[in-house]
Amino acid sequence: MSALESLRKPLQIGNVTLDNPVILAPMAGVCNPPFRNLAKRLGAGMVCAEMVSDKALVHKNERTQHMLTIVPDEHPVSLQLVGYDIETMVMAAEMVGSATNADIIDINMGCPVLKIYKNGSGAALARDPNYAAKIVEAVVKRVNKPVTVKFRKGWDDEHVNAVEVAKAVEAAGARAVTVHGRTARQLYSGRADWSIIREVKEAVSIPVVGNGDVDSPDVALQMLQETGCDAVMVGRAALGYPWIFREIAHFLETGDKLAPPGVQERIAVAIEHLHLLVEDKGEHTGVREMRKHAGWYVKGIPGATALRDRVNLQETMAGMEETLLEILDTSRVIA
């Protein structure tokens, strides 16, 4: 059996079957229903929602409750919770379990952002594998969905404990883990250490998802082969380029590479993304959120640089769409 053939067997996480081993990472401020919908349609085997605060859910914060929205076309979908208190994490997980049709509940033990880890959440939670396991065990006992955990290599290079965390949460009932090959102190700088992903895979029997620096079909295959992980997670490489999911999935399935989307398709999907955001969040918020996405979509398009400032000034859907179409027309003239 070839390396590619060995990667084609369906990945099972609890009772959830993934369409392929390419997963959208749960990026804060990005992975709302519009973006997840596009990522799924363009090939993601599973999509992950941006993290939701347990305490905000328990206190019925309106914005946070809206973040629980899941549209029919995006399954399978994982909804991620962040917190440190066992009681509120369990309460929030029960709310997700009863009030949403999420397929998987993920626990964030990897976020390196100061406002998250300073209260013991995110990456700080993984500093104490025993306590991390207690949270997982408590949540698993109270929900009927598979529970997974995402964490990093460790806190810093002197405190690398991913294997210990993985073994602890597996024993507590986690059905899969995602390992980001950077420490919390690294944030997103430097290169990800894939060797820690391999060490985790060798230490546990549940599925392991590799995360860090996957930005092309070749790199995705390289990670799968070098680490033995069961799936790859794609984050920043999907910003403005959700086609990466179908490109990786197709390559893993066939060994062939798809041609990248042309400028017309890129602008068409950007406009579709704009409409989905406005439908989901209203014109005022949707257009403002689209500014960053538009900048990512048009990166590298001939003539786009001169018009990018105008993208960031748009306040209406019509204005944003007009600007994106102007970028398309300009690229045609230059070409």
Protein Blocks (a to p, Z undefined) as FASTA:
>chain_A
ZZklmmmpccdehjaccfbfcdcdddehklgmklmmmmmmnopabdcdddddfklmmnop
aklmmmmpccfklpccddddddjbfklmmmmmmmmmmmpccfbdcddfkbfbfklmmnop
ajllmmmmmlmmmmmmmmmmmpccdcdddddfblblmlccklmmmmmmmmnopabdcddf
bdfklomgcjddfklmmmmmmmpmbdcddeehiabfklmmmmmmmnopabdcdfklmgop
amlmmmmmmmmmnopacddddfklmmmmmmmmmmmmmmmnojklmmmmmmmmmmmmmgoi
ahklmmmmmmmmpcbfklmmmmmmmmmmmmmmmZZ
